[in-house]
Amino acid sequence: MCIRNETCTFMVAKSEWFSPMCDVHIGEARGLLSSLGWVHELELGPVNFELDSKRVVDRFLSPNMIQYYENSNVEFVRKHANEVVDKLASLSTNF
């Protein structure tokens, strides 16, 4: 997870481990849920979330989910556009 300010300047990052191993889209969904909790703890808002998992973004934007997170925006971005988070994720597998 990577937080940037309104000018897209990197502010802070966090990583977590999930066990047991799971499918990628489930890991992405759990990551989004964890991110929602983290920004709530930090009392941030409104927040834009960028994910490179179209499947998770589409599910989140369904009427059943989005009604609970009116102060958040979730959008799909291609993996190469999300370079900072992608590098953090690949580094975290080395520990």
Order of alpha helices (4+ residues) and beta strands (2+ residues): beta-beta-alpha-beta-alpha-alpha-beta-alpha
